[in-house]
Amino acid sequence: MSANTTGVYQAFYGNLKTCFYNSVPMANYLMAAVVGNFVETNVDSGTGGYPTTILSEPGLATAALAEFYNLQLLVNAVESFLAPVWYPFGFYRIVIMPPVYAMGGMANPCLAYTSATTITGTQSQEFVLVRNIAQMWVGALVTQNNWEDMWINEGLTTYIERFVMSSIDSLSYSQREAWVGNYTLWQQTQMTSRSDTFYSLHPVLKG
């Protein structure tokens, strides 16, 4: 659940009731839950900071921990860039989704979805984690008024992601990422009319 677990209680007929509460206000579209055979693994990058954990199917737990052992470090790096606006949610948890999950990730507070395809054995997909972490600030803590202002989420997140990755990896890494992103954007512009408002920072979604 994209919230803190506040307790597990005995319910009727021998069942257990789990309660959740999130003290940080957030948009209702960010609420998420997962149900399945998951194990939770603590991540300690040796850097100190907020508690970080990984939820995954049991068979992926070892590989996920090896892949994302820098998770706590990444949260610290994003927070350092955005200081003095500190990380608002107290802890950070990612969930490794089954292979049928087609997206790279989804930044729900306290429960960020991450595709199993990000487990490569090379830590080459850390930028996906950095992007999701950045959206705890621009997307979760500060949310667009409507879908026409999605650039608040995606544009600022891209800037934060590339800046933080340049400090974690290298400037050349972020420059290559920017080139690929710009080229992909250019390709997309060739598919529809240049007069389409989707090419502006404020697209018109009214039909």
N, CA, C and O of each residue as an XYZ file, in Angstrom:
828
protein
N       0.847     -1.186      0.000
C       0.000      0.000      0.000
C       0.887      1.241      0.000
O       1.937      1.261      0.641
N       0.458      2.278     -0.724
C       1.227      3.516     -0.753
C       0.926      4.341      0.505
O       0.359      5.431      0.435
N       1.318      3.793      1.641
C       1.100      4.425      2.941
C       1.907      3.652      3.977
O       2.503      2.620      3.672
N       1.919      4.160      5.193
C       2.566      3.445      6.287
C       1.641      2.375      6.848
O       0.439      2.604      6.985
N       2.183      1.222      7.169
C       1.403      0.207      7.876
C       1.324      0.609      9.343
O       2.349      0.784     10.002
N       0.116      0.754      9.844
C      -0.040      1.216     11.224
C      -0.359      0.091     12.202
O      -0.328      0.308     13.414
N      -0.662     -1.099     11.705
C      -0.922     -2.193     12.623
C      -1.660     -3.345     11.969
O      -2.374     -3.167     10.982
N      -1.480     -4.511     12.527
C      -2.190     -5.714     12.092
C      -3.006     -6.194     13.283
O      -2.465     -6.403     14.369
N      -4.314     -6.370     13.078
C      -5.222     -6.663     14.175
C      -6.035     -7.915     13.882
O      -6.275     -8.280     12.731
N      -6.444     -8.553     14.963
C      -7.306     -9.723     14.839
C      -8.705     -9.276     14.443
O      -9.273     -8.377     15.063
N      -9.260     -9.900     13.416
C     -10.605     -9.579     12.958
C     -11.516    -10.775     13.203
O     -11.165    -11.679     13.961
N     -12.683    -10.785     12.568
C     -13.640    -11.863     12.769
C     -13.168    -13.167     12.129
O     -12.432    -13.160     11.143
N     -13.602    -14.278     12.705
C     -13.397    -15.619     12.147
C     -11.922    -15.953     11.931
O     -11.567    -16.660     10.988
N     -11.076    -15.439     12.808
C      -9.658    -15.767     12.739
C      -8.877    -15.001     11.683
O      -7.684    -15.252     11.508
N      -9.516    -14.074     10.974
C      -8.822    -13.289      9.954
C      -8.037    -12.142     10.587
O      -8.299    -11.737     11.720
N      -7.068    -11.632      9.829
C      -6.282    -10.494     10.281
C      -6.660     -9.254      9.477
O      -6.941     -9.343      8.282
N      -6.665     -8.110     10.132
C      -6.962     -6.838      9.482
C      -5.719     -5.959      9.560
O      -5.191     -5.713     10.644
N      -5.252     -5.486      8.396
C      -4.095     -4.595      8.329
C      -4.567     -3.184      8.030
O      -5.342     -2.967      7.098
N      -4.104     -2.234      8.812
C      -4.511     -0.838      8.635
C      -3.351     -0.005      8.110
O      -2.193     -0.249      8.450
N      -3.678      0.990      7.271
C      -2.681      1.859      6.671
C      -3.064      3.311      6.901
O      -4.240      3.661      7.010
N      -2.035      4.142      6.971
C      -2.274      5.577      7.142
C      -1.104      6.338      6.543
O       0.051      5.963      6.744
N      -1.394      7.396      5.815
C      -0.339      8.252      5.275
C      -0.559      9.665      5.801
O      -1.592     10.277      5.529
N       0.394     10.178      6.542
C       0.256     11.492      7.177
C       0.541     12.644      6.217
O       0.283     13.802      6.544
N       1.081     12.328      5.015
C       1.401     13.375      4.029
C       0.281     13.444      3.003
O       0.033     12.450      2.320
N      -0.412     14.582      2.862
C      -1.485     14.681      1.874
C      -0.959     14.424      0.464
O       0.140     14.858      0.120
N      -1.743     13.719     -0.348
C      -1.336     13.460     -1.725
C      -2.576     13.301     -2.587
O      -3.670     13.045     -2.081
N      -2.397     13.455     -3.890
C      -3.501     13.306     -4.823
C      -4.005     11.869     -4.822
O      -3.218     10.932     -4.691
N      -5.334     11.693     -4.970
C      -5.887     10.341     -4.865
C      -5.430      9.427     -6.001
O      -5.454      8.206     -5.844
N      -5.008      9.991     -7.153
C      -4.572      9.107     -8.240
C      -3.239      8.431     -7.929
O      -2.833      7.513     -8.642
N      -2.556      8.871     -6.878
C      -1.277      8.278     -6.503
C      -1.432      7.089     -5.563
O      -0.455      6.395     -5.281
N      -2.641      6.844     -5.075
C      -2.860      5.707     -4.175
C      -2.697      4.400     -4.940
O      -3.242      4.245     -6.033
N      -1.955      3.469     -4.372
C      -1.716      2.196     -5.041
C      -1.622      1.078     -4.013
O      -1.330      1.311     -2.840
N      -1.873     -0.129     -4.472
C      -1.751     -1.317     -3.621
C      -1.324     -2.486     -4.485
O      -1.666     -2.546     -5.666
N      -0.591     -3.404     -3.914
C      -0.234     -4.642     -4.607
C      -0.630     -5.826     -3.726
O      -0.533     -5.767     -2.500
N      -1.066     -6.871     -4.358
C      -1.455     -8.092     -3.650
C      -0.775     -9.260     -4.347
O      -0.905     -9.410     -5.562
N      -0.059    -10.079     -3.610
C       0.615    -11.212     -4.221
C       1.579    -11.850     -3.253
O       1.608    -11.516     -2.069
N       2.364    -12.766     -3.764
C       3.357    -13.472     -2.961
C       4.661    -12.691     -2.995
O       5.553    -12.989     -3.789
N       4.767    -11.685     -2.123
C       5.937    -10.816     -2.079
C       6.699    -11.015     -0.778
O       6.115    -11.295      0.269
N       8.010    -10.865     -0.867
C       8.854    -10.785      0.327
C       9.464     -9.387      0.352
O       9.706     -8.794     -0.699
N       9.713     -8.862      1.546
C      10.284     -7.527      1.679
C      11.708     -7.627      2.195
O      11.973     -8.268      3.213
N      12.626     -6.982      1.476
C      14.049     -7.032      1.797
C      14.542     -5.637      2.139
O      14.327     -4.693      1.379
N      15.199     -5.506      3.273
C      15.775     -4.214      3.653
C      17.021     -3.929      2.817
O      17.797     -4.832      2.505
N      17.196     -2.653      2.462
C      18.362     -2.227      1.685
C      19.164     -1.255      2.532
O      18.644     -0.227      2.965
N      20.423     -1.576      2.769
C      21.314     -0.690      3.516
C      22.536     -0.428      2.650
O      23.416     -1.280      2.527
N      22.584      0.769      2.046
C      23.696      1.104      1.153
C      24.934      1.549      1.921
O      25.960      1.868      1.320
N      24.837      1.571      3.256
C      25.977      1.995      4.060
C      26.166      3.491      4.099
O      27.213      3.976      4.528
N      25.155      4.236      3.651
C      25.265      5.694      3.594
C      24.397      6.377      4.642
O      24.463      7.596      4.798
N      23.588      5.611      5.361
C      22.641      6.202      6.290
C      21.494      6.838      5.536
O      21.536      6.962      4.312
N      20.479      7.238      6.262
C      19.353      7.892      5.613
C      18.050      7.181      5.897
O      17.921      6.473      6.896
N      17.094      7.372      5.023
C      15.747      6.843      5.224
C      15.729      5.326      5.029
O      16.478      4.799      4.206
N      14.875      4.622      5.785
C      14.726      3.181      5.548
C      14.269      2.920      4.109
O      13.352      3.579      3.618
N      14.893      1.983      3.452
C      14.529      1.626      2.080
C      14.373      0.113      1.988
O      15.179     -0.640      2.535
N      13.331     -0.322      1.292
C      13.071     -1.756      1.158
C      12.661     -2.089     -0.264
O      12.265     -1.216     -1.036
N      12.764     -3.380     -0.599
C      12.350     -3.892     -1.904
C      11.326     -4.993     -1.678
O      11.582     -5.938     -0.931
N      10.167     -4.878     -2.319
C       9.189     -5.965     -2.369
C       9.371     -6.706     -3.681
O       9.452     -6.086     -4.742
N       9.435     -8.017     -3.614
C       9.596     -8.801     -4.840
C       9.060    -10.209     -4.608
O       8.864    -10.638     -3.471
N       8.828    -10.916     -5.707
C       8.519    -12.335     -5.574
C       9.742    -13.033     -4.999
O      10.866    -12.609     -5.266
N       9.554    -14.091     -4.217
C      10.689    -14.728     -3.530
C      11.860    -15.081     -4.448
O      13.019    -14.933     -4.063
N      11.556    -15.544     -5.655
C      12.621    -15.959     -6.568
C      13.470    -14.824     -7.097
O      14.550    -15.058     -7.639
N      12.992    -13.578     -6.947
C      13.735    -12.418     -7.448
C      14.435    -11.640     -6.342
O      15.160    -10.685     -6.623
N      14.230    -12.031     -5.100
C      14.714    -11.230     -3.975
C      16.226    -11.028     -4.006
O      16.694     -9.905     -3.821
N      16.993    -12.080     -4.235
C      18.458    -11.971     -4.226
C      18.948    -11.107     -5.376
O      19.806    -10.244     -5.189
N      18.399    -11.340     -6.575
C      18.815    -10.557     -7.747
C      18.423     -9.094     -7.602
O      19.182     -8.206     -7.989
N      17.234     -8.836     -7.043
C      16.768     -7.459     -6.872
C      17.662     -6.701     -5.891
O      17.993     -5.538     -6.121
N      18.047     -7.354     -4.804
C      18.912     -6.694     -3.828
C      20.283     -6.404     -4.424
O      20.850     -5.338     -4.184
N      20.823     -7.348     -5.200
C      22.124     -7.128     -5.844
C      22.055     -5.987     -6.856
O      23.005     -5.218     -7.007
N      20.913     -5.886     -7.552
C      20.752     -4.856     -8.582
C      20.573     -3.472     -7.981
O      21.103     -2.488     -8.495
N      19.815     -3.404     -6.881
C      19.402     -2.107     -6.346
C      19.997     -1.838     -4.969
O      19.360     -1.188     -4.140
N      21.210     -2.329     -4.712
C      21.817     -2.124     -3.402
C      22.150     -0.654     -3.150
O      22.433     -0.271     -2.015
N      22.119      0.178     -4.203
C      22.368      1.612     -4.039
C      21.094      2.407     -3.761
O      21.132      3.637     -3.751
N      19.981      1.739     -3.537
C      18.699      2.437     -3.428
C      18.726      3.543     -2.376
O      18.265      4.656     -2.630
N      19.258      3.242     -1.212
C      19.310      4.249     -0.140
C      20.193      5.425     -0.551
O      19.869      6.578     -0.267
N      21.298      5.134     -1.216
C      22.194      6.181     -1.701
C      21.482      7.081     -2.709
O      21.680      8.295     -2.704
N      20.653      6.489     -3.576
C      19.947      7.265     -4.598
C      18.927      8.218     -3.969
O      18.796      9.364     -4.399
N      18.207      7.741     -2.950
C      17.267      8.614     -2.238
C      18.021      9.792     -1.630
O      17.569     10.934     -1.710
N      19.173      9.508     -1.020
C      19.974     10.575     -0.413
C      20.456     11.578     -1.463
O      20.481     12.784     -1.216
N      20.836     11.068     -2.636
C      21.372     11.941     -3.689
C      20.305     12.894     -4.209
O      20.573     14.077     -4.419
N      19.091     12.380     -4.417
C      18.010     13.243     -4.891
C      17.651     14.270     -3.818
O      17.441     15.445     -4.117
N      17.583     13.818     -2.575
C      17.252     14.743     -1.494
C      18.303     15.843     -1.365
O      17.956     16.999     -1.122
N      19.575     15.503     -1.522
C      20.638     16.502     -1.430
C      20.487     17.561     -2.513
O      20.732     18.743     -2.272
N      20.081     17.132     -3.715
C      19.892     18.083     -4.811
C      18.715     19.011     -4.548
O      18.753     20.183     -4.925
N      17.667     18.497     -3.903
C      16.447     19.273     -3.697
C      16.378     19.940     -2.322
O      15.395     20.614     -2.013
N      17.396     19.762     -1.505
C      17.425     20.408     -0.188
C      17.283     21.913     -0.342
O      17.770     22.486     -1.317
N      16.605     22.573      0.633
C      16.157     22.067      1.934
C      14.742     21.506      1.952
O      14.140     21.418      3.022
N      14.188     21.121      0.794
C      12.890     20.434      0.808
C      13.185     18.953      0.997
O      13.495     18.250      0.035
N      13.090     18.483      2.226
C      13.523     17.132      2.559
C      12.504     16.101      2.086
O      11.338     16.417      1.849
N      12.974     14.855      1.954
C      12.097     13.764      1.529
C      10.909     13.666      2.491
O      11.109     13.577      3.702
N       9.682     13.680      1.975
C       8.522     13.874      2.856
C       7.884     12.612      3.441
O       7.093     12.713      4.380
N       8.207     11.420      2.910
C       7.373     10.264      3.245
C       7.973      9.310      4.282
O       7.356      8.294      4.605
N       9.149      9.613      4.803
C       9.677      8.839      5.922
C      10.437      7.587      5.550
O      11.461      7.290      6.166
N       9.967      6.837      4.554
C      10.693      5.665      4.071
C      10.402      5.511      2.582
O       9.472      6.115      2.048
N      11.228      4.678      1.919
C      11.044      4.487      0.476
C      11.038      2.992      0.178
O      11.918      2.244      0.606
N      10.018      2.585     -0.567
C       9.864      1.161     -0.903
C       9.587      1.033     -2.396
O       8.775      1.775     -2.949
N      10.267      0.086     -3.049
C       9.937     -0.238     -4.427
C       9.393     -1.654     -4.475
O       9.721     -2.489     -3.632
N       8.561     -1.912     -5.467
C       8.030     -3.260     -5.654
C       8.384     -3.706     -7.068
O       8.078     -3.015     -8.040
N       9.022     -4.851     -7.177
C       9.386     -5.417     -8.482
C       8.154     -6.130     -9.025
O       7.719     -7.149     -8.487
N       7.607     -5.581    -10.090
C       6.386     -6.130    -10.655
C       6.674     -7.376    -11.496
O       7.792     -7.546    -11.982
N       5.677     -8.250    -11.674
C       5.855     -9.419    -12.538
C       6.204     -8.995    -13.965
O       5.935     -7.858    -14.350
N       6.798     -9.891    -14.753
C       7.244     -9.540    -16.111
C       6.140     -9.000    -17.020
O       6.442     -8.305    -17.990
N       4.872     -9.299    -16.735
C       3.788     -8.809    -17.596
C       3.563     -7.310    -17.427
O       2.865     -6.700    -18.236
N       4.143     -6.707    -16.391
C       4.014     -5.265    -16.192
C       4.864     -4.563    -17.241
O       6.086     -4.710    -17.250
N       4.226     -3.801    -18.124
C       4.899     -3.308    -19.325
C       5.636     -1.990    -19.131
O       6.473     -1.640    -19.962
N       5.356     -1.248    -18.064
C       5.960      0.070    -17.876
C       7.293     -0.046    -17.144
O       7.545     -1.021    -16.436
N       8.148      0.970    -17.329
C       9.423      0.966    -16.614
C       9.234      1.162    -15.126
O       9.891      0.509    -14.315
N       8.319      2.079    -14.763
C       8.073      2.324    -13.353
C       6.906      3.273    -13.168
O       6.467      3.934    -14.109
N       6.408      3.329    -11.938
C       5.332      4.246    -11.574
C       5.591      4.713    -10.158
O       5.714      3.902     -9.240
N       5.673      6.028     -9.981
C       6.139      6.586     -8.710
C       4.999      6.851     -7.754
O       4.581      7.997     -7.589
N       4.494      5.816     -7.127
C       3.496      5.967     -6.079
C       4.217      6.130     -4.738
O       5.162      5.390     -4.468
N       3.804      7.066     -3.898
C       4.469      7.270     -2.616
C       4.507      5.994     -1.776
O       3.497      5.307     -1.624
N       5.681      5.691     -1.235
C       5.892      4.537     -0.348
C       5.724      3.193     -1.063
O       5.852      2.145     -0.430
N       5.439      3.203     -2.367
C       5.248      1.950     -3.102
C       5.454      2.223     -4.589
O       4.493      2.287     -5.355
N       6.703      2.383     -4.988
C       7.013      2.708     -6.377
C       7.125      1.426     -7.193
O       7.937      0.552     -6.891
N       6.299      1.327     -8.231
C       6.338      0.155     -9.099
C       7.594      0.204     -9.972
O       7.963      1.261    -10.484
N       8.240     -0.942    -10.134
C       9.417     -1.055    -10.995
C       9.317     -2.348    -11.787
O       9.006     -3.402    -11.231
N       9.580     -2.267    -13.087
C       9.492     -3.446    -13.944
C      10.610     -4.435    -13.635
O      11.724     -4.036    -13.297
N      10.310     -5.719    -13.751
C      11.334     -6.754    -13.564
C      12.436     -6.643    -14.616
O      13.539     -7.154    -14.418
N      12.140     -5.977    -15.734
C      13.156     -5.819    -16.781
C      14.285     -4.890    -16.358
O      15.315     -4.830    -17.030
N      14.110     -4.160    -15.252
C      15.190     -3.300    -14.771
C      16.271     -4.105    -14.047
O      17.332     -3.567    -13.730
N      16.013     -5.379    -13.786
C      17.031     -6.240    -13.176
C      17.874     -6.825    -14.301
O      17.486     -7.801    -14.942
N      19.030     -6.216    -14.531
C      19.894     -6.604    -15.651
C      21.205     -7.232    -15.199
O      21.918     -7.827    -16.008
N      21.533     -7.105    -13.907
C      22.825     -7.588    -13.425
C      23.943     -6.583    -13.617
O      25.099     -6.880    -13.316
N      23.615     -5.385    -14.120
C      24.641     -4.380    -14.417
C      24.402     -3.037    -13.737
O      25.216     -2.127    -13.891
N      23.314     -2.888    -12.991
C      22.912     -1.617    -12.384
C      22.708     -0.514    -13.437
O      22.774      0.671    -13.110
N      22.464     -0.898    -14.686
C      22.339      0.086    -15.760
C      20.996      0.804    -15.769
O      20.820      1.777    -16.501
N      20.045      0.333    -14.962
C      18.719      0.947    -14.938
C      18.487      1.803    -13.699
O      17.344      2.082    -13.339
N      19.570      2.219    -13.047
C      19.416      3.043    -11.848
C      18.701      4.354    -12.143
O      18.071      4.937    -11.260
N      18.800      4.819    -13.394
C      18.132      6.077    -13.738
C      16.623      5.968    -13.573
O      15.958      6.967    -13.297
N      16.065      4.751    -13.740
C      14.627      4.545    -13.528
C      14.290      4.792    -12.060
O      13.280      5.422    -11.745
N      15.140      4.294    -11.166
C      14.918      4.511     -9.735
C      15.042      5.990     -9.388
O      14.224      6.524     -8.640
N      16.063      6.651     -9.930
C      16.263      8.079     -9.654
C      15.045      8.876    -10.117
O      14.595      9.789     -9.425
N      14.519      8.530    -11.277
C      13.346      9.231    -11.807
C      12.141      9.062    -10.878
O      11.441     10.024    -10.566
N      11.916      7.817    -10.444
C      10.790      7.562     -9.542
C      10.973      8.272     -8.202
O      10.011      8.792     -7.636
N      12.194      8.293     -7.701
C      12.457      8.986     -6.433
C      12.198     10.479     -6.591
O      11.589     11.098     -5.719
N      12.656     11.059     -7.693
C      12.449     12.493     -7.931
C      10.970     12.844     -7.952
O      10.584     13.940     -7.546
N      10.149     11.928     -8.420
C       8.711     12.210     -8.496
C       8.032     12.181     -7.130
O       6.846     12.498     -7.032
N       8.748     11.813     -6.086
C       8.202     11.984     -4.748
C       8.064     13.466     -4.413
O       7.220     13.846     -3.602
N       8.890     14.297     -5.036
C       8.801     15.747     -4.851
C       7.912     16.374     -5.926
O       6.912     17.017     -5.605
N       8.272     16.189     -7.199
C       7.517     16.797     -8.301
C       6.600     15.730     -8.906
O       6.989     14.991     -9.810
N       5.400     15.674     -8.392
C       4.439     14.663     -8.804
C       3.615     14.208     -7.611
O       2.389     14.129     -7.688
N       4.294     13.911     -6.508
C       3.579     13.475     -5.299
C       3.412     14.627     -4.315
O       2.293     14.931     -3.902
N       4.522     15.274     -3.935
C       4.434     16.381     -2.982
C       3.826     17.615     -3.649
O       2.983     18.292     -3.060
N       4.252     17.901     -4.869
C       3.660     18.963     -5.688
C       3.067     18.295     -6.921
O       3.783     17.659     -7.694
N       1.763     18.440     -7.102
C       1.049     17.743     -8.174
C       0.402     18.754     -9.106
O      -0.066     19.808     -8.676
N       0.383     18.416    -10.392
C      -0.222     19.315    -11.374
C      -1.707     19.509    -11.080
O      -2.365     18.631    -10.521
N      -2.215     20.664    -11.465
C      -3.633     20.974    -11.263
C      -4.518     20.090    -12.131
O      -5.596     19.681    -11.700
N      -4.077     19.793    -13.343
C      -4.805     18.892    -14.234
C      -3.803     18.271    -15.201
O      -2.614     18.585    -15.151
N      -4.274     17.398    -16.074
C      -3.363     16.650    -16.942
C      -2.698     17.535    -17.987
O      -1.716     17.122    -18.604
N      -3.212     18.740    -18.198
C      -2.567     19.656    -19.131
C      -1.249     20.188    -18.567
O      -0.429     20.722    -19.314
N      -1.042     20.048    -17.276
C       0.200     20.509    -16.645
C       1.122     19.340    -16.287
O       1.867     19.414    -15.310
N       1.071     18.274    -17.069
C       1.899     17.099    -16.799
C       3.395     17.425    -16.847
O       4.204     16.699    -16.270
N       3.768     18.518    -17.535
C       5.185     18.884    -17.592
C       5.770     19.117    -16.204
O       6.974     18.959    -16.002
N       4.914     19.494    -15.239
C       5.414     19.677    -13.874
C       5.992     18.364    -13.367
O       7.045     18.342    -12.729
N       5.291     17.270    -13.657
C       5.810     15.951    -13.286
C       7.018     15.568    -14.132
O       8.118     15.365    -13.618
N       6.790     15.474    -15.435
C       7.763     14.828    -16.300
C       8.944     15.727    -16.662
O      10.082     15.260    -16.715
N       8.682     17.014    -16.911
C       9.780     17.899    -17.291
C      10.768     18.113    -16.167
O      11.972     17.947    -16.361
N      10.275     18.483    -14.984
C      11.168     18.721    -13.859
C      11.829     17.430    -13.390
O      12.979     17.439    -12.952
N      11.102     16.322    -13.482
C      11.684     15.035    -13.097
C      12.848     14.681    -14.012
O      13.872     14.184    -13.543
N      12.706     14.928    -15.302
C      13.788     14.648    -16.250
C      15.020     15.482    -15.914
O      16.143     14.980    -15.949
N      14.808     16.755    -15.590
C      15.936     17.622    -15.206
C      16.642     17.080    -13.974
O      17.869     16.985    -13.954
N      15.868     16.718    -12.933
C      16.463     16.202    -11.693
C      17.195     14.894    -11.959
O      18.317     14.689    -11.494
N      16.542     14.008    -12.717
C      17.150     12.707    -13.023
C      18.516     12.869    -13.681
O      19.480     12.214    -13.284
N      18.603     13.734    -14.682
C      19.862     13.879    -15.424
C      20.931     14.558    -14.581
O      22.108     14.212    -14.684
N      20.544     15.508    -13.759
C      21.524     16.160    -12.894
C      22.079     15.168    -11.877
O      23.293     15.081    -11.690
N      21.198     14.424    -11.223
C      21.641     13.480    -10.189
C      22.474     12.356    -10.807
O      23.489     11.956    -10.237
N      22.056     11.845    -11.963
C      22.820     10.770    -12.607
C      24.196     11.255    -13.049
O      25.143     10.470    -13.084
N      24.320     12.539    -13.389
C      25.641     13.048    -13.765
C      26.587     13.052    -12.572
O      27.798     12.905    -12.740
N      26.043     13.218    -11.364
C      26.894     13.191    -10.170
C      27.173     11.768     -9.706
O      28.230     11.496     -9.135
N      26.231     10.857     -9.948
C      26.422      9.463     -9.534
C      27.274      8.702    -10.536
O      28.167      7.947    -10.152
N      26.997      8.900    -11.826
C      27.713      8.195    -12.886
C      28.758      9.126    -13.501
O      29.924      9.104    -13.106
N      28.340      9.937    -14.463
C      29.257     10.884    -15.104
C      28.458     11.882    -15.911
O      27.295     11.649    -16.241
N      29.097     13.001    -16.225
C      28.447     14.010    -17.060
C      28.162     13.451    -18.444
O      27.115     13.738    -19.024
N      29.082     12.655    -18.982
C      28.885     12.102    -20.328
C      27.674     11.177    -20.371
O      26.982     11.103    -21.386
N      27.414     10.467    -19.263
C      26.233      9.602    -19.210
C      24.967     10.433    -19.385
O      24.101     10.092    -20.190
N      24.861     11.529    -18.626
C      23.664     12.359    -18.716
C      23.563     13.052    -20.071
O      22.461     13.272    -20.574
N      24.707     13.398    -20.665
C      24.682     14.010    -21.994
C      24.155     13.032    -23.031
O      23.379     13.410    -23.908
N      24.574     11.775    -22.934
C      24.059     10.755    -23.865
C      22.565     10.550    -23.655
O      21.808     10.418    -24.617
N      22.142     10.525    -22.384
C      20.727     10.347    -22.087
C      19.907     11.508    -22.649
O      18.809     11.306    -23.168
N      20.447     12.723    -22.542
C      19.752     13.890    -23.074
C      19.652     13.808    -24.596
O      18.617     14.144    -25.172
N      20.721     13.366    -25.240
C      20.702     13.257    -26.711
C      19.646     12.250    -27.151
O      18.877     12.515    -28.075
N      19.609     11.089    -26.488
C      18.615     10.064    -26.839
C      17.205     10.596    -26.606
O      16.315     10.380    -27.428
N      16.999     11.293    -25.484
C      15.683     11.847    -25.192
C      15.247     12.877    -26.219
O      14.094     12.883    -26.652
N      16.175     13.753    -26.610
C      15.837     14.776    -27.603
C      15.556     14.159    -28.965
O      14.651     14.598    -29.675
N      16.336     13.136    -29.333
C      16.123     12.487    -30.628
C      14.776     11.763    -30.646
O      14.061     11.788    -31.648
N      14.441     11.120    -29.529
C      13.147     10.443    -29.434
C      12.006     11.446    -29.559
O      11.009     11.183    -30.232
N      12.159     12.606    -28.900
C      11.144     13.649    -29.014
C      11.006     14.109    -30.463
O       9.892     14.287    -30.956
N      12.134     14.299    -31.144
C      12.094     14.722    -32.545
C      11.362     13.677    -33.395
O      10.578     14.027    -34.277
N      11.622     12.396    -33.124
C      10.929     11.343    -33.879
C       9.421     11.418    -33.668
O       8.642     11.237    -34.603
N       9.022     11.687    -32.433
C       7.597     11.773    -32.139
C       6.945     12.940    -32.885
O       5.793     12.847    -33.308
N       7.683     14.031    -33.041
C       7.109     15.196    -33.722
C       6.862     14.936    -35.199
O       6.095     15.657    -35.838
N       7.507     13.910    -35.743
C       7.315     13.616    -37.158
C       6.035     12.822    -37.418
O       5.656     12.625    -38.573
N       5.374     12.370    -36.369
C       4.223     11.484    -36.528
C       2.897     12.225    -36.618
O       1.917     11.677    -37.121
N       2.855     13.459    -36.141
C       1.605     14.220    -36.159
C       1.882     15.645    -36.616
O       3.032     16.018    -36.848
N       0.848     16.421    -36.740
C       0.958     17.792    -37.212
C       1.734     18.652    -36.225
O       1.577     18.517    -35.012
N       2.572     19.540    -36.757
C       3.335     20.447    -35.895
C       2.426     21.419    -35.147
O       2.821     21.987    -34.129
N       1.213     21.608    -35.652
C       0.284     22.525    -34.986
C      -0.422     21.880    -33.800
O      -1.167     22.547    -33.082
N      -0.194     20.600    -33.593
C      -0.815     19.902    -32.463
C      -0.320     20.521    -31.162
O       0.882     20.720    -30.985
N      -1.245     20.826    -30.246
C      -0.851     21.464    -28.982
C      -0.037     20.538    -28.088
O       0.534     20.994    -27.098
N       0.029     19.257    -28.412
C       0.849     18.351    -27.616
C       2.326     18.724    -27.681
O       3.114     18.247    -26.865
N       2.715     19.567    -28.638
C       4.100     19.997    -28.726
C       4.379     21.224    -27.874
O       5.498     21.736    -27.883
N       3.395     21.700    -27.146
C       3.591     22.850    -26.267
C       3.711     22.367    -24.826
O       3.409     21.214    -24.518
N       4.157     23.269    -23.943
C       4.224     22.924    -22.516
C       2.839     22.814    -21.906
O       2.679     22.250    -20.824
N       1.846     23.344    -22.584
C       0.487     23.331    -22.040
C      -0.480     22.810    -23.089
O      -1.203     23.592    -23.705
N      -0.504     21.492    -23.303
C      -1.382     20.930    -24.339
C      -2.853     21.132    -23.985
O      -3.224     21.158    -22.811
N      -3.663     21.269    -24.994
C      -5.112     21.428    -24.802
C      -5.757     20.052    -24.915
O      -5.711     19.418    -25.969
N      -6.358     19.598    -23.818
C      -6.949     18.263    -23.798
C      -8.458     18.270    -23.992
O      -9.080     17.210    -24.058
N      -9.043     19.439    -24.081
C     -10.496     19.500    -24.258
C     -10.877     18.966    -25.639
O     -10.288     19.361    -26.646
N     -11.873     18.058    -25.682
C     -12.287     17.468    -26.953
C     -13.302     18.331    -27.676
O     -13.753     17.974    -28.764
